[in-house]
Every structure is written in structure tokens, then in C-alpha cells.
């Protein structure tokens, strides 16, 4: 909406009257308070809106600094961070807001016992549904041998339980809607407990990530071997022999035996 000449003159007159009143009619303490609050409001408005005019390089620089301040520099590759850098995130997301959300998710994943229990219960429901779908196929051996078919069934089980396509997407949705009070407001967290030792499941996930970095073919074969063992088509000795043939004289072989076989034999 474009102002007319009369409206501009009226606004200029009102502004001039306000300045005269501020300078000559208000106490000095009141004037200082108004100036401080005006500068603070302008600075906050600038922080909330500057990313709209920035380039992707500028947003990436500000986001990197904000993530470093809360100790979450390793979460730079998160989908929310990347969408903010590209400029495709909602306009309400600022660099500070994205960093706060990354810190909140990190706290939930590493320090919140209630959140871990919620995720564990969801994973158990997905595994139960996966078992039902696999057994309904009839030919369990052929399903387990075909990793593509198995992943399709797992996606179907995840979708039936959570409505999401992947477990990671379902966990992210739970984290987004988690109650806000379960997150400290200051950093570093003074009451945060030390990281707990890795559980058997967490060690297994870490081993699978290392194996996938070693080779996708070995990773797929290992998953098929463990799935056959899960449904009693392979014994523990057979699994050890198959994995030893898959990873001959590899450092991951020892880690596999400590992670998967030693707890079972203890």
C-alpha cells in the first residue's frame, strides 16, 4: 500500500512531535529505557529476519557458529539444517532456533531415559509386525535371501505401526512432538548424566555402520545371515563360520564375535 503525500507529511509531523516530547518532556531515565528497548527490539528483529535476505553461504556460516555454541557441530548434515541452508525451511526457522532444536534432539537421544524407552517400545512393535508379515509370506528362506524384498517388508511393517516410511523418520517425528519441558534451557547441561555404556543393540547398530562403510555387499550378506539365525535356520556355530568366511582375518570379525556371540554364550 503506497502512502499519499498528505499521509507522509502527517506521519513526519507526528514523528517530529514525538522526538520533541521525548527530548524535552521525558526524564532522562525514561529516555534511556526507551532507547535500550528500541535497540533490543531492532536487534531481535534483525536476528529473526536476516536469514531471509542471506545467501546459502551466509546461512551456513551463521548456522555453523550457532551449532558450535551448543556443542552440536556434528549434526550439521541433519535434514533441518540442510533445508535451512538451502532456504527451503519455514521462514520462522532462524540459525539460533535450528541449533536449539538440534541440541534438544541430541539431549533426547543421548540423555533422556523416557525418550529411549519410547523409541525402544516402538522398535519392539515394528519387529513384532515384521515377524507377522514375514511368517505370512510362507517362504521365509527366499524372503531372507532377498534383501530388497526384506527391506520392502520392513518398510511396510514400519508404516503399519508408525505411519512413517522408515524408522529414522518415525523417531524424528517422536522427537519433534516430545514434551518441551524435558529439555534444559542452558548449556552445558549441569544435571545431564554421563553417557551410559552402549547396550547390545547399540553395539550392533554401530557394527552394522562400520560394516556398511567396509562394503555394501558384505553388509547385505551379513544381514541375511543374521536374519536366517533369528528364525532358527542357522545355529550360532553356523553363523560364526559364515561370518568368518565373509570377513577373513578382518578386524571387524573380532568385534562381531564380542558383540553378537559373547553375550549369547555368557
Number of C-alpha atoms within 10 A of each C-alpha: 3 6 8 9 9 9 11 12 12 12 12 12 12 12 12 12 12 12 12 12 11 15 12 10 11 12 10 12 9 11 14 12 10 13 12 12 11 12 11 12 12 12 12 12 11 11 13 17 15 14 22 13 10 14 12 14 11 14 21 20 12 16 24 20 16 20 23 14 15 17 16 19 17 11 18 18 10 10 11 19 24 16 13 21 23 14 18 10 15 10 12 11 19 22 24 19 14 18 27 18 18 23 21 21 20 16 17 18 16 15 17 16 11 12 20 15 11 12 18 12 12 18 18 11 17 22 16 13 19 21 15 12 15 18 13 10 10 10 10 15 14 12 20 20 17 13 15 12 13 18 14 12 18 22 18 19 26 24 16 15 17 19 14 17 16 16 20 10 14 20 19 12 13 15 19 13 8 15 10 10 7 13 16 15 10 8 10 11 11 8 7 12 10 8 8 8 8 10 10 12 11 12 17 16 12 14 18 18 12 13 19 15 11 12 10 11 11 16 19 17 17 20 15 19 20 19 19 19 15 11 14 10 14 16 13 15 9 13 19 18 11 16 19 17 11 16 16 10 10 10 9 18 17 12 14 20 15 13 19 19 15 10 10 10 7 5
